[in-house]
Amino acid sequence: MLQISISQSDGTPIYFQLLRQIKHLIAMGRLQPGDELPPVRVLAQQLVINPNTVVRAYRELEAAGLIYMRRGAGTYVSDGAVPYSDTECKRILSERVDALIVESRNLGYSMDQVADLLRERDNALGIEQRNQEEGTPDGKS
């Protein structure tokens, strides 16, 4: 099941929220090439939105080459590059870094402490990814 949340009060069109979140899941590797996306009606029911909204998001993703549809067989993630330009990647990361800085200040963390935590988490995520690639929970065969 896709981890997508839609906000009716966001001010951003719902199809665009859906489009952006699926792009993000692809860029982060949570959706891999060949993964099947939920059928339009199923996703619309899960998100309690109009099926036409899902169709519009899927069409734009297909036009961008991020997914492909096989009539009667489903919708799948395409093989391809990160679906963002360098400028868009920097914008996304800048927004998240800004939020992290504000939150760290509110919690009384220094930038050095935040940098240490980022390195720690990066190492932890790297270990998790290697373990997944090796197919073992602890990295041992």
C-alpha positions as a printed NumPy array, in Angstrom:
array([[  0.   ,   0.   ,   0.   ],
       [  1.317,   3.441,  -0.929],
       [  2.132,   5.81 ,   1.924],
       [  0.266,   8.845,   0.573],
       [ -1.67 ,  11.453,   2.477],
       [ -3.908,  14.043,   0.878],
       [ -4.852,  17.313,   2.544],
       [ -8.1  ,  18.918,   1.442],
       [ -7.124,  22.166,   3.205],
       [ -3.594,  22.36 ,   1.784],
       [ -4.485,  24.744,  -1.042],
       [ -2.506,  22.549,  -3.441],
       [ -4.61 ,  20.68 ,  -6.016],
       [ -5.18 ,  17.083,  -4.945],
       [ -3.874,  15.605,  -8.212],
       [ -0.655,  17.588,  -7.705],
       [ -0.274,  16.353,  -4.121],
       [ -0.645,  12.804,  -5.421],
       [  1.743,  13.41 ,  -8.321],
       [  4.378,  14.972,  -6.054],
       [  4.176,  12.188,  -3.473],
       [  4.48 ,   9.397,  -6.051],
       [  7.475,  11.193,  -7.613],
       [  8.998,  11.426,  -4.153],
       [  8.453,   7.701,  -3.482],
       [ 10.148,   6.889,  -6.796],
       [ 13.033,   9.285,  -6.135],
       [ 13.571,   7.862,  -2.64 ],
       [ 13.578,   4.3  ,  -3.957],
       [ 10.464,   3.287,  -2.053],
       [  8.876,   2.564,  -5.412],
       [ 11.226,   0.562,  -7.6  ],
       [ 11.157,   0.022, -11.368],
       [  8.583,  -2.65 , -12.111],
       [  6.567,  -2.064,  -8.924],
       [  2.851,  -2.022,  -9.562],
       [  0.826,   1.008,  -8.515],
       [ -2.687,   0.52 ,  -7.166],
       [ -5.499,   0.561,  -9.702],
       [ -7.17 ,   3.955, -10.102],
       [-10.381,   3.   ,  -8.306],
       [ -8.554,   1.319,  -5.418],
       [ -6.284,   4.32 ,  -4.812],
       [ -9.217,   6.721,  -5.134],
       [-11.15 ,   4.728,  -2.518],
       [ -8.159,   4.589,  -0.154],
       [ -7.621,   8.353,  -0.399],
       [-11.345,   9.177,  -0.575],
       [-10.903,  11.202,  -3.755],
       [-12.442,  11.229,  -7.217],
       [-11.008,   8.528,  -9.532],
       [-10.528,  11.205, -12.217],
       [ -7.993,  12.868,  -9.898],
       [ -5.936,   9.671,  -9.801],
       [ -6.254,   9.31 , -13.578],
       [ -4.911,  12.843, -14.054],
       [ -1.928,  12.23 , -11.754],
       [ -1.163,   8.881, -13.43 ],
       [ -1.367,  10.494, -16.901],
       [  1.115,  13.191, -15.92 ],
       [  3.454,  10.613, -14.403],
       [  3.188,   8.561, -17.59 ],
       [  3.852,  11.625, -19.758],
       [  6.969,  12.281, -17.656],
       [  8.118,   8.709, -18.292],
       [  7.942,   7.715, -14.63 ],
       [  5.238,   5.092, -14.978],
       [  3.693,   3.078, -17.754],
       [  0.276,   1.521, -18.149],
       [ -0.479,  -1.836, -19.667],
       [ -4.107,  -2.049, -20.658],
       [ -5.805,  -4.634, -18.499],
       [ -2.563,  -5.484, -16.684],
       [ -1.93 ,  -2.483, -14.409],
       [  0.267,   0.542, -13.89 ],
       [  3.976,   0.142, -13.182],
       [  7.004,   2.227, -12.248],
       [  9.297,   2.746, -15.255],
       [ 13.027,   2.217, -15.378],
       [ 14.487,   5.673, -15.339],
       [ 16.34 ,   8.44 , -13.638],
       [ 15.362,  10.537, -10.652],
       [ 12.191,  12.401, -11.652],
       [ 13.505,  15.779, -10.518],
       [ 15.848,  18.357, -11.997],
       [ 18.815,  19.493,  -9.905],
       [ 16.95 ,  22.719,  -9.174],
       [ 13.892,  20.82 ,  -7.957],
       [ 16.035,  18.49 ,  -5.817],
       [ 17.7  ,  21.486,  -4.202],
       [ 14.331,  23.151,  -3.578],
       [ 12.919,  20.022,  -1.917],
       [ 15.977,  19.516,   0.25 ],
       [ 16.127,  23.223,   1.158],
       [ 12.555,  23.109,   2.452],
       [ 13.382,  20.088,   4.601],
       [ 16.648,  21.582,   5.839],
       [ 14.822,  24.795,   6.778],
       [ 12.295,  22.772,   8.785],
       [ 15.122,  20.806,  10.434],
       [ 16.973,  24.001,  11.399],
       [ 13.854,  25.553,  12.927],
       [ 13.025,  22.355,  14.822],
       [ 16.609,  21.892,  16.039],
       [ 16.69 ,  25.491,  17.343],
       [ 13.388,  24.916,  19.153],
       [ 14.872,  21.792,  20.764],
       [ 18.082,  23.591,  21.737],
       [ 20.397,  21.673,  19.378],
       [ 23.484,  23.332,  17.942],
       [ 24.351,  23.03 ,  14.241],
       [ 27.281,  20.771,  15.241],
       [ 24.883,  18.455,  17.067],
       [ 22.546,  18.426,  14.074],
       [ 25.45 ,  17.676,  11.716],
       [ 26.557,  14.813,  13.993],
       [ 23.006,  13.445,  14.023],
       [ 22.8  ,  13.672,  10.216],
       [ 26.039,  11.694,   9.866],
       [ 24.819,   9.138,  12.405],
       [ 21.504,   8.674,  10.58 ],
       [ 23.243,   8.524,   7.192],
       [ 25.457,   5.715,   8.472],
       [ 22.474,   3.886,   9.958],
       [ 20.482,   4.174,   6.726],
       [ 23.476,   2.995,   4.722],
       [ 23.714,  -0.118,   6.894],
       [ 19.963,  -0.774,   6.545],
       [ 20.158,  -0.426,   2.754],
       [ 23.135,  -2.795,   2.498],
       [ 21.303,  -5.335,   4.653],
       [ 18.24 ,  -5.135,   2.404],
       [ 20.387,  -5.595,  -0.69 ],
       [ 22.046,  -8.644,   0.901],
       [ 18.681,  -9.974,   2.051],
       [ 19.654, -10.348,   5.693],
       [ 18.339,  -8.367,   8.657],
       [ 21.768,  -7.986,  10.262],
       [ 23.906,  -8.069,   7.124],
       [ 25.243, -11.567,   7.915],
       [ 24.701, -14.441,   5.549]])
